[in-house]
Amino acid sequence: MKKRKCQGCKELKDADSMYKITKEYKSNDIYFNPNSKILGRSAYVCKNNNCIKLMLKKKTLKNALKINDSSKIECILLNIIKGQ
């Protein structure tokens, strides 16, 4: 199993048990849980509300993906929190 660091709690966990957020290399579009065929920078966050909230509070996603505007993906993550 591939281990990845959560952008919320900073712990190493199995990549399959986390959400993956990728900025595509060519278009700079942001994708949530893409297939492995999309090439670019990726960040991972645990599938629990505390880690998502912590990542959004600390704004670590912007740094991890090297983006200026993360509002689109933040809305998706906030909807996940509200839905659970």
ABEGO torsion letter per residue (X at the ends): XBBBBBAAAGBBBBAAABBBBBBBAAAGBBBBGBBAABBEBBBBBBABAAAAAAAAAAGAAAAAAGBABAAAAAAAAAAAAAAX
